Amino acid sequence: MKGSLKVLAGVLLIISLTVFLAACGGGGGGGNGGGNGEDGTLTGSWSGSWNSSSGIDGGSLSANLTQSGNSITGSASVTGYSPGCGPSFNVSGTVSGNQITFGVFSGGSETGVYTGTFTSTSMSGTYSITGGPCVGDTGTFSMTKVGVSSSSIEITELEGIWTGFEIDGYSEWTATVSGKNMELIGPYEWYSRGAFNINENVSPTQLDYEITESHYSGNIGKISLGIYKIEGYTLTFCFNDPGETARPSSFTPNESFRCWELTK
């Protein structure tokens, strides 16, 4: 449990460094094309998840970052943290190329070391907690940039209007995707709208959906962690309940998450 907190802190720092790397990556060789080295490239809001190698702890994470040259500062918050490991942090770091290496600090002392890679819209890596109440924990993290304008990103394979049914259900659903925005309409006045980010570096592809409008006000501002696949003209996706920390692990629904199968 202690690893959870530091993991999140580490994730946030990684994000910070990632942002720096993106800024520097465009100017140097060996970059992955995600960053162009311009000041402010990684400035903005980020969201994603972290998972401890223990296989038990994990949760969501979010960060607000500001880039100035090769330095990143900001704040971050996490869910799934354990007692003694706080839910919010200050972050700072530096980057080089598209690689990130940074430390997490608490009370002036380094408590973790993090490494990873990034693009201008996503980042991922590993962490190792070296001090504090969560010492010894290791794991992985991934984050994507929230609210990227559709004019500045490539249209994804999700683009369009999808209709179909919830798996193990009978009511019709419609998902409308435009750029990085999605509207999901279901029965009985059920609806949600928000922005999403995807992580194609894992299988199945992950999708994090931040809800900005909903029939249920308690969901607004929360993130649903999901997975999806497209086979031919069929989209299958699964989401956990907004704000929950366990991402779906398969396309078979259970008491922890729901799945849909739609076509266009």
HELIX and SHEET records of a PDB file:
HELIX    1   1 LYS A    2  GLY A   25  1                                  24    
HELIX    2   2 SER A  150  SER A  152  5                                   3    
HELIX    3   3 SER A  217  ASN A  219  5                                   3    
SHEET    1   A 9 GLY A  44  SER A  52  0                                        
SHEET    2   A 9 GLY A  58  SER A  68 -1                                        
SHEET    3   A 9 SER A  71  VAL A  78 -1                                        
SHEET    4   A 9 SER A  88  SER A  96 -1                                        
SHEET    5   A 9 GLN A  99  SER A 106 -1                                        
SHEET    6   A 9 SER A 109  PHE A 118 -1                                        
SHEET    7   A 9 SER A 122  ILE A 129 -1                                        
SHEET    8   A 9 THR A 138  LYS A 145 -1                                        
SHEET    9   A 9 GLY A  44  SER A  52 -1                                        
SHEET    1   B 9 GLY A 160  GLU A 166  0                                        
SHEET    2   B 9 GLU A 172  SER A 178 -1                                        
SHEET    3   B 9 ASN A 181  ILE A 185 -1                                        
SHEET    4   B 9 TYR A 191  ASN A 199 -1                                        
SHEET    5   B 9 THR A 205  SER A 214 -1                                        
SHEET    6   B 9 ILE A 223  GLU A 231 -1                                        
SHEET    7   B 9 THR A 234  ASN A 240 -1                                        
SHEET    8   B 9 PHE A 257  THR A 263 -1                                        
SHEET    9   B 9 GLY A 160  GLU A 166 -1                                        
END                                                                             
